[in-house]
């Protein structure tokens, strides 16, 4: 977990999972009071500099015109696209939820993502807790 501050102001935090040269960001949050002031980009750039040789992946809710928060989903995807992330042809199914996988700095296969997750939570937990990954065309 990394926390980010500007002087004494709490800016945000993120969780990171690393395996070999693959870094997964399962959670990134920016202080609600200072959103849209460039801090998200600064944090993404800091993560990129710390893990400069890594491929960085994250998941987002897919754009869905029928969802109540579709505008937020559009803004989120646009933010990550502006910061160099692009969609992978992989969806993550976690219970009733579906997530789009984005990547920066390369490619990632479902096998690599599964290995990262398995190494993080352990083989036994993996059997019960791993979201299903689906390759899309």
N, C-alpha and C positions, 0 to 999 in steps of 0.2 A: 504494500500500500504506500502510495506517495501522497503527501499533503503539500499544497502550494499556498504561499503567502506572498503578499507584497507589503513589505515592512511589517506592521502588526495586523494587517487586514487579511482574514482568511479568504482565499480566492476559490479553492476547490480541492478535490482529491480524486484519486483513481485507484483501482485495483489492477494489478498486472499479473499475468501468469506467463512464465517463460519456459521454453523447452528448446534446446539447441538454438537455432537462429529464428525462432518463431515466438512472438510476443502477442498475447491475447489481452485485450482490455475489456473485461466483462462489465466494468462499471466506471463511468467518468461523470463527475458532478461538478457544476460551477455554482457558486453562491448566487442564489436568486436575485439578490440586491444589486449585483454588478454584471449581470448577463448583458450580452451585446456590446461589450466594451473591449473586446479583443483578448480577453483572458483565456477563452477556450483555445484559440489559435496558439497563444503562448504556451499553454500546457501541452498541446499536441506537439509543438515544435521542441519542447523540452524532452518529451518522451522519445521523439525521433532522434534527438542528439544523444541521449543516454544509450539508446539501442540502435545506433546508427547502422549497424550491419544486419539488423534483424528485419524480417518481414513482420509487419504489425497488422493484426486483425481485430475486428470488433463486430458486434452485431447491433442492428437497429430494427425497429418495427418497420415493415415494408409500407410503402405508400399504398393507401387504400381509400379511395374516394368515399367509401361507406363508413369509415371509422370516424368517431367523434373527434379525434385529435389529428386528423389528416394534415391540417396546416402545420402543426408541430412536426409531424413526420417529414413533410416536404422540407421544412427549414433545417431539420437535423441532417437529412441526407445532403442537402445543398452545402451545409457547413463542412461536412466531411469530404465531399467532392472538391470543394475549394481548397482543402488542406491536403490534397493529393491521394485521397482514398478512392477506390473504385469498387464496384460490385463484383463479387465472385459468383459463379453459377452454382452456389450452394445455399440452401435454406436450412435453418436450424428449427426443428420442431421440438418444442419444450412444453409438454402437456397440451393445453388448448392453444398455446401461443405459437406463432411463426415469426422467425426473424430472418432478415437479410444479412448476409455476411459481407463486410467490406474489408479491403486489404490495401496496405501501403507497401510499396517496395518489393513487388514480386507476385508470386503465385502461392497457393496453398491448396492441398488436396484434402478430401474428407479424411483420408488415412492419417495425414499429418495432424489435422485438428483433433482427431480422436486420440492419437498418441499423446498430444499435449495435455488434453483433458485427463486422460487415464493416469499419466505421470503425476498430475497435480492432486487428484482426489484419491488415488490408489485403485488397485485392480478390483477389490471387492466393492467399494462404493461405486465405481464406474459401472458395474453391472446393473445397478439400480438407479443411478442418478444421471447418466449420460443422456443429453438430449439427442434426438435422432437427426442425423444430417442427410439431406436429400440433394443429389446432384440434379440441376435443372439445365435445360438447353436454351 
